[in-house]
Amino acid sequence: MSVNEKLAIEGGTPVRTKPLPQEWCGVHHMDEQEIEAVVRICKSRSLFRYYGLDPQKEVATLEKEFAASVGTQYAVAINSGTAALQVAVCALGIGPGDEVLIPGYFWVATAGAVLRSGAIPVLVDCDNTFSMDPLAAARKITPRTKAILVVHMGGVIGHITEIVALARRHNLQVIEDCAQANGATQHGVKAGAFGDIGIFSFQTNKHMTSGEGGMLVTNDPHLHRRAFAVHDLGFPRNEAGRLIFDDPSVQLWGIGCRMSELTAAFARVQLGKLDRITGAMRSAKNRIKKALEGVLTFREVPDPEGDGGSFLLTMLPTREKSLRFVEALRGEGIVADRGGFYPIHMDQWGLHIYYNATNLVNKRGISAISPWQLAENRASADISYAKGTCPHLDDLLSRTVLLCIASNLTDDDVADIITAYRKVAAAVC
């Protein structure tokens, strides 16, 4: 097909008429293995990790397997990624009077975990990786800064080694939000293994899924004990599963966000498929980028061979061209099947964008008093979250198109995406 052919939205013939697969990465790789795992747990009639009629030890086994997969010493299985973030913040002792640096491109739960602990999130601008800019982060550090919370959005790890080095110079902790980057690497190191704590989500549109679920990883034995206590009843447990009450450094308040044996059994099967899932997305994405090299400009990826592969971000010269690009792509049939979202213009990407989170912009709390009203946070009360706080990110968002890369794209699907992108670029750019 000639790239000079008339666009479908102008009366031309679309590249394809069949929708692309939805973006639910792990779901596309479900088969009888997950069913058999869940049935086995149901037959055991032992759904709780610590005891039952015939305990299967699925949660404990998943924790060991996941830690080994990431390359950390410890893992704590949790019932959601949002809860895992909360546990991480609590394990680090973050609270009123503290500030935590977060990027402007995130998921709303990132800010929520900080605020629910009574601390204040501080927005940091992004660079062309769409991740936190280390130079911008350095400018936001104050005597109140307690930690840096990095988010590896869309399967891409940004300039994480620079962020960690910055944190070490200032004696700060680093949390990695790897909810969208499970299985991604940078120069051989897995997402979650760079900082002090990493968290993951197994929600249904993540690289591996169990519907809901999450994980926390760390190499620090004390942080592991604290995280385990917080996710449970507020106290650590010994190897027999008995609560330990006499350690004054780990006498906390638990939030009861433990993972069930059913979830763990499902997740263990998906973990065994994770490399295949991320490999499929990475391969498809890199083929598309290579074919369009010199035609379009894409998000900076420091290590393309470690890309989780789930999102393709294309930067256009102007907002007008990017909006037209999305419209034209959809016209060419580059659109997700019913229930999917892509392609989408990035500033319309909902609660992934800081200024779309009205609860953050308007400084809402979870009670009558918000964290910004606390006396301990008086010095942070004037921090703004309005659009314009992250100018470089704002510019990128205003002219970027997002395409989810499904984990089951065929060669024909990839070829059609390349053809459509070339066709639309020729007409729009």
MOPEGI-V44061 format. One record per pair of residues at least 6 apart in sequence whose C-alpha atoms are under 8 Angstrom apart, sorted by the first residue. I is the first residue (numbers start at 1). J is the second residue. D is the distance in whole Angstrom. If there is no record, write none. Layout:
I,J,D + I,J,D
This chain:
1,419,8 + 2,423,7 + 3,419,8 + 3,422,6 + 3,423,4 + 3,424,8 + 3,426,6 + 4,423,6 + 4,426,7 + 4,427,7 + 5,12,7 + 5,423,7 + 6,12,5 + 6,13,7 + 7,13,7 + 7,14,7 + 7,328,7 + 7,331,8 + 7,332,7 + 7,423,7 + 7,424,7 + 7,427,8 + 8,14,5 + 8,328,7 + 8,331,5 + 8,332,6 + 9,327,8 + 9,328,6 + 9,331,5 + 9,332,8 + 13,332,8 + 14,331,7 + 14,332,4 + 14,333,6 + 15,332,5 + 15,333,6 + 15,416,7 + 15,419,7 + 15,420,6 + 16,332,6 + 16,333,5 + 16,334,7 + 16,416,7 + 17,332,8 + 17,333,5 + 18,333,7 + 19,333,6 + 19,334,7 + 19,335,6 + 19,336,5 + 19,337,5 + 20,334,7 + 20,335,6 + 20,336,5 + 20,337,6 + 20,409,8 + 20,413,7 + 21,336,6 + 21,337,6 + 21,406,6 + 21,408,7 + 21,409,7 + 22,336,5 + 22,337,6 + 22,338,8 + 22,339,7 + 22,340,5 + 22,341,8 + 22,406,6 + 23,205,7 + 23,336,8 + 23,340,6 + 23,404,6 + 23,405,7 + 23,406,5 + 23,407,7 + 24,204,6 + 24,205,4 + 24,206,7 + 24,207,8 + 24,406,7 + 24,407,8 + 25,205,6 + 25,206,6 + 25,207,5 + 25,208,7 + 25,277,7 + 25,310,8 + 25,406,6 + 25,407,5 + 25,408,8 + 26,204,7 + 26,205,7 + 26,206,7 + 26,207,5 + 26,208,4 + 26,209,5 + 26,270,7 + 26,274,8 + 26,277,7 + 26,407,8 + 27,204,7 + 27,205,8 + 27,208,8 + 27,209,7 + 28,407,7 + 28,408,7 + 29,273,8 + 29,277,7 + 30,270,8 + 33,269,7 + 34,265,8 + 34,266,5 + 34,269,6 + 34,270,8 + 35,266,8 + 37,265,6 + 37,266,6 + 37,269,8 + 38,262,6 + 38,265,6 + 38,266,6 + 41,47,7 + 41,56,7 + 41,261,7 + 41,262,6 + 41,265,7 + 42,262,8 + 44,53,7 + 44,54,5 + 44,55,7 + 44,56,8 + 45,52,7 + 45,53,6 + 45,54,7 + 46,52,4 + 46,53,6 + 46,54,6 + 46,55,6 + 46,56,7 + 46,261,7 + 47,55,8 + 47,260,6 + 47,261,5 + 47,262,6 + 48,260,6 + 48,261,6 + 49,55,7 + 49,57,6 + 49,58,7 + 49,59,6 + 49,60,8 + 49,259,8 + 49,260,6 + 49,261,6 + 50,57,8 + 50,241,7 + 56,261,8 + 57,261,7 + 58,261,6 + 58,264,6 + 58,265,6 + 58,268,8 + 59,77,7 + 59,259,7 + 59,260,7 + 59,261,6 + 59,264,5 + 59,265,7 + 62,77,8 + 62,264,6 + 62,265,8 + 62,267,8 + 62,268,6 + 63,74,7 + 63,75,5 + 63,76,6 + 63,77,6 + 64,74,7 + 64,75,7 + 66,75,7 + 66,271,8 + 67,73,6 + 67,74,6 + 67,75,5 + 67,217,7 + 70,183,8 + 70,190,6 + 70,191,7 + 70,192,7 + 70,193,6 + 71,189,8 + 71,190,7 + 71,193,6 + 72,193,6 + 72,217,7 + 72,218,6 + 72,219,5 + 73,217,8 + 73,218,6 + 73,219,5 + 73,220,8 + 74,217,6 + 74,218,5 + 74,219,6 + 74,220,8 + 74,221,8 + 74,224,7 + 75,215,7 + 75,216,5 + 75,217,4 + 75,218,7 + 75,224,7 + 76,215,6 + 76,216,5 + 76,217,6 + 76,224,8 + 76,227,7 + 76,228,6 + 77,213,8 + 77,214,6 + 77,215,5 + 77,216,7 + 77,258,7 + 77,259,6 + 78,84,6 + 78,213,6 + 78,214,5 + 78,215,5 + 78,216,7 + 78,231,7 + 78,257,6 + 78,258,5 + 78,259,5 + 79,212,7 + 79,213,4 + 79,214,6 + 79,257,5 + 79,258,6 + 79,259,5 + 79,260,8 + 80,201,6 + 80,202,7 + 80,203,7 + 80,212,6 + 80,213,4 + 80,214,4 + 80,215,8 + 80,257,8 + 81,179,7 + 81,199,7 + 81,200,6 + 81,201,4 + 81,202,7 + 81,203,8 + 81,213,6 + 81,214,4 + 81,215,7 + 82,109,6 + 82,110,8 + 82,113,7 + 82,201,8 + 82,214,8 + 83,214,8 + 83,257,7 + 84,199,6 + 84,200,7 + 84,214,6 + 84,215,6 + 84,216,6 + 85,109,8 + 85,110,7 + 85,113,6 + 85,177,8 + 85,199,6 + 86,113,5 + 86,114,7 + 86,116,8 + 86,117,8 + 87,227,6 + 87,230,6 + 87,231,6 + 88,175,7 + 88,197,7 + 88,198,8 + 88,199,8 + 88,216,7 + 88,227,6 + 89,113,7 + 89,114,7 + 89,117,7 + 90,117,7 + 90,227,7 + 90,230,7 + 91,223,6 + 91,226,5 + 91,227,5 + 91,230,7 + 92,173,8 + 92,223,7 + 94,114,8 + 94,117,7 + 94,119,7 + 94,146,7 + 95,114,8 + 95,117,5 + 95,118,5 + 95,119,5 + 96,117,7 + 96,118,5 + 96,119,5 + 96,120,8 + 96,371,7 + 96,374,7 + 96,376,6 + 96,377,6 + 97,118,8 + 97,119,6 + 97,120,8 + 97,144,7 + 97,376,5 + 97,377,5 + 98,119,5 + 98,120,6 + 98,144,5 + 98,145,6 + 98,146,6 + 98,377,7 + 99,119,6 + 99,120,5 + 99,121,6 + 99,122,7 + 99,144,6 + 99,145,4 + 99,146,6 + 99,147,7 + 99,380,8 + 100,114,7 + 100,119,7 + 100,120,6 + 100,121,5 + 100,122,6 + 100,145,6 + 100,146,6 + 100,147,5 + 100,148,6 + 100,149,7 + 101,121,6 + 101,122,5 + 101,123,6 + 101,124,6 + 101,137,7 + 101,140,8 + 101,141,8 + 101,145,7 + 101,147,7 + 101,148,5 + 101,149,6 + 102,110,8 + 102,111,7 + 102,121,6 + 102,122,6 + 102,123,5 + 102,124,6 + 102,132,8 + 102,148,6 + 102,149,5 + 102,150,6 + 102,151,8 + 103,123,5 + 103,124,5 + 103,125,6 + 103,126,7 + 103,131,7 + 103,132,5 + 103,149,8 + 103,150,7 + 103,151,7 + 104,123,6 + 104,124,6 + 104,125,6 + 104,126,7 + 104,132,8 + 104,353,6 + 104,354,5 + 104,390,7 + 104,393,7 + 105,126,8 + 105,130,7 + 105,131,7 + 105,151,8 + 105,153,8 + 105,352,6 + 105,353,5 + 105,354,6 + 105,393,8 + 106,151,6 + 106,153,7 + 106,351,8 + 106,352,5 + 106,353,6 + 106,354,7 + 107,351,6 + 107,352,5 + 107,353,7 + 108,351,6 + 108,352,6 + 108,354,8 + 108,357,7 + 110,149,8 + 110,177,8 + 111,121,6 + 111,360,8 + 114,120,6 + 114,121,6 + 115,121,7 + 115,365,7 + 115,371,6 + 116,365,8 + 116,366,7 + 118,371,5 + 119,371,6 + 119,377,7 + 120,371,7 + 120,372,7 + 120,377,7 + 120,380,7 + 122,140,8 + 122,383,7 + 123,385,7 + 123,389,7 + 123,390,7 + 124,132,6 + 124,133,7 + 124,136,6 + 124,137,6 + 124,140,7 + 124,390,7 + 125,132,6 + 125,133,6 + 125,136,6 + 125,137,8 + 125,389,8 + 125,390,5 + 125,391,7 + 125,392,7 + 125,393,6 + 126,132,4 + 126,133,5 + 126,136,8 + 126,390,7 + 126,392,7 + 126,393,5 + 127,133,5 + 127,392,7 + 127,393,7 + 128,299,6 + 128,300,5 + 128,396,8 + 129,156,8 + 129,157,8 + 129,158,6 + 129,159,8 + 129,299,6 + 129,300,5 + 129,301,6 + 129,302,8 + 130,153,8 + 130,158,7 + 130,299,7 + 130,300,8 + 130,393,7 + 131,150,8 + 131,151,7 + 131,152,7 + 131,153,7 + 131,157,8 + 131,158,5 + 131,159,8 + 132,150,7 + 132,151,8 + 132,158,7 + 132,159,8 + 133,159,7 + 134,159,7 + 134,162,6 + 134,163,5 + 134,166,7 + 137,163,8 + 138,166,7 + 145,172,7 + 146,172,6 + 146,173,7 + 147,167,8 + 147,172,5 + 147,173,5 + 147,174,6 + 147,175,7 + 148,167,7 + 148,172,7 + 148,173,6 + 148,174,5 + 148,175,6 + 149,174,6 + 149,175,5 + 149,176,6 + 149,177,7 + 150,160,8 + 150,174,7 + 150,175,6 + 150,176,5 + 150,177,6 + 151,176,6 + 151,177,5 + 151,178,6 + 152,158,7 + 152,176,7 + 152,177,6 + 152,178,6 + 152,179,8 + 152,180,7 + 152,181,6 + 152,191,8 + 153,178,8 + 153,179,8 + 153,180,6 + 153,181,7 + 154,180,5 + 154,181,6 + 154,308,7 + 154,309,7 + 154,310,6 + 154,311,5 + 155,180,5 + 155,181,4 + 155,182,7 + 155,184,6 + 155,307,6 + 155,308,4 + 155,309,6 + 155,310,6 + 155,311,7 + 156,181,7 + 156,184,7 + 156,301,6 + 156,307,5 + 156,308,6 + 156,309,8 + 157,181,8 + 157,184,7 + 157,185,7 + 157,186,7 + 157,191,7 + 157,301,7 + 157,302,7 + 157,307,8 + 158,301,7 + 158,302,7 + 159,302,7 + 160,194,7 + 161,194,7 + 164,174,7 + 164,194,7 + 164,195,7 + 167,173,6 + 167,174,7 + 173,195,7 + 173,196,6 + 174,195,5 + 174,196,5 + 174,197,7 + 175,195,6 + 175,196,6 + 175,197,5 + 175,198,6 + 175,199,8 + 176,191,8 + 176,192,6 + 176,194,8 + 176,195,6 + 176,196,8 + 176,197,6 + 176,198,4 + 176,199,6 + 177,192,8 + 177,198,6 + 177,199,5 + 177,200,7 + 178,191,6 + 178,192,6 + 178,198,7 + 178,199,6 + 178,200,5 + 178,201,7 + 179,199,7 + 179,200,4 + 179,201,5 + 179,202,8 + 179,206,7 + 180,200,8 + 180,201,7 + 180,206,6 + 180,207,7 + 181,191,7 + 181,200,8 + 181,207,7 + 181,308,6 + 182,191,7 + 182,200,7 + 182,206,8 + 182,207,6 + 182,208,8 + 182,308,7 + 183,190,7 + 183,191,7 + 183,207,8 + 183,274,7 + 183,275,7 + 183,278,7 + 183,308,6 + 184,190,6 + 184,191,6 + 184,278,8 + 184,306,5 + 184,307,6 + 184,308,4 + 185,191,6 + 185,303,8 + 185,305,8 + 185,306,4 + 185,307,7 + 185,308,8 + 186,302,8 + 186,303,6 + 186,305,8 + 186,306,5 + 186,307,8 + 187,303,7 + 187,306,7 + 188,306,8 + 191,198,8 + 192,198,4 + 192,199,7 + 192,217,7 + 193,217,8 + 193,218,7 + 196,218,6 + 196,219,7 + 196,220,7 + 197,216,7 + 197,217,6 + 197,218,5 + 197,219,8 + 198,216,6 + 198,217,5 + 198,218,7 + 199,214,7 + 199,215,6 + 199,216,4 + 199,217,6 + 200,214,5 + 200,215,5 + 200,216,6 + 201,209,8 + 201,212,7 + 201,213,6 + 201,214,4 + 201,215,7 + 202,208,6 + 202,209,4 + 202,210,6 + 202,211,6 + 202,212,5 + 202,213,5 + 202,214,5 + 202,267,8 + 203,209,6 + 203,210,6 + 203,211,5 + 203,212,4 + 203,213,6 + 203,214,8 + 204,210,7 + 204,211,5 + 204,212,7 + 207,274,7 + 207,277,7 + 207,278,7 + 207,310,8 + 208,267,7 + 208,270,6 + 208,271,7 + 208,273,8 + 208,274,6 + 208,277,8 + 209,267,6 + 209,270,7 + 210,263,6 + 210,264,8 + 210,266,6 + 210,267,5 + 210,270,8 + 212,263,8 + 213,259,7 + 213,263,7 + 217,224,8 + 218,224,6 + 225,236,6 + 225,250,7 + 226,235,8 + 226,236,7 + 226,250,6 + 226,252,8 + 228,235,8 + 228,236,6 + 229,235,4 + 229,236,5 + 229,237,8 + 229,250,7 + 229,251,8 + 229,252,7 + 229,253,8 + 229,254,6 + 230,252,7 + 230,253,6 + 230,254,4 + 230,255,6 + 230,256,8 + 231,254,6 + 231,255,6 + 231,256,5 + 231,257,5 + 231,258,6 + 232,254,5 + 232,255,6 + 232,256,5 + 232,257,6 + 232,258,6 + 233,253,6 + 233,254,4 + 233,255,7 + 233,256,6 + 234,250,7 + 234,251,6 + 234,252,4 + 234,253,4 + 234,254,4 + 234,255,8 + 235,243,6 + 235,244,6 + 235,245,6 + 235,250,6 + 235,251,6 + 235,252,6 + 235,253,8 + 235,254,7 + 236,243,6 + 236,244,6 + 236,245,8 + 236,250,7 + 237,243,4 + 237,244,5 + 238,244,7 + 245,251,7 + 277,407,6 + 278,308,5 + 278,309,6 + 278,310,8 + 278,407,7 + 279,308,8 + 279,309,8 + 280,309,8 + 280,407,6 + 280,408,7 + 280,409,8 + 281,308,7 + 281,309,5 + 281,310,6 + 281,405,6 + 281,406,6 + 281,407,5 + 281,408,8 + 282,305,8 + 282,306,8 + 282,307,6 + 282,308,6 + 282,309,4 + 282,310,7 + 283,309,8 + 284,309,8 + 284,405,7 + 284,409,7 + 284,414,7 + 285,309,6 + 285,310,8 + 285,311,8 + 285,312,7 + 285,405,7 + 286,304,8 + 286,309,8 + 287,414,8 + 288,414,7 + 288,417,7 + 288,418,6 + 289,298,8 + 291,418,7 + 292,418,7 + 292,421,8 + 292,422,7 + 295,422,7 + 295,425,7 + 296,314,7 + 296,315,8 + 296,316,8 + 296,425,7 + 297,314,6 + 297,315,6 + 297,316,7 + 298,312,7 + 298,313,6 + 298,314,5 + 298,315,6 + 299,312,8 + 299,313,6 + 299,314,6 + 299,315,7 + 301,307,7 + 309,405,7 + 310,404,6 + 310,405,5 + 310,406,7 + 310,407,8 + 311,402,7 + 311,403,6 + 311,404,5 + 311,405,6 + 312,402,6 + 312,403,5 + 312,404,6 + 312,405,7 + 313,400,6 + 313,401,6 + 313,402,5 + 313,403,7 + 314,400,5 + 314,401,5 + 314,402,7 + 315,322,8 + 315,396,7 + 315,399,6 + 315,400,4 + 315,401,7 + 316,322,5 + 316,399,5 + 316,400,6 + 316,401,8 + 316,429,8 + 317,399,7 + 317,429,8 + 318,398,8 + 318,399,5 + 319,398,5 + 319,399,4 + 319,400,8 + 320,399,8 + 321,399,7 + 321,428,6 + 321,429,7 + 322,345,7 + 322,398,8 + 322,399,5 + 322,400,6 + 322,401,6 + 323,345,7 + 323,399,8 + 323,401,8 + 324,428,7 + 325,401,8 + 325,424,7 + 325,425,7 + 325,428,6 + 326,343,6 + 326,344,6 + 326,345,7 + 326,401,7 + 328,424,6 + 329,335,8 + 329,343,8 + 329,420,7 + 329,421,7 + 329,424,7 + 330,343,7 + 332,420,6 + 334,343,7 + 334,416,8 + 334,417,7 + 334,420,7 + 335,341,8 + 335,342,6 + 335,343,6 + 336,342,6 + 336,343,7 + 342,402,7 + 342,403,5 + 342,404,6 + 343,401,7 + 343,402,6 + 343,403,5 + 343,404,7 + 344,401,6 + 344,402,5 + 344,403,7 + 345,397,8 + 345,398,8 + 345,399,8 + 345,400,6 + 345,401,5 + 345,402,6 + 346,397,5 + 346,398,7 + 346,399,8 + 346,400,6 + 346,401,6 + 346,402,6 + 347,353,7 + 347,397,5 + 347,398,6 + 347,400,8 + 350,356,6 + 350,357,8 + 351,357,5 + 354,360,8 + 354,361,8 + 354,385,7 + 354,387,8 + 355,361,6 + 355,385,7 + 355,386,6 + 355,387,5 + 359,365,8 + 360,385,7 + 361,384,7 + 361,385,5 + 361,386,6 + 363,370,7 + 363,372,7 + 364,370,6 + 365,371,6 + 371,377,7 + 372,378,7 + 372,380,7 + 372,381,5 + 373,381,7 + 387,394,8 + 388,394,7
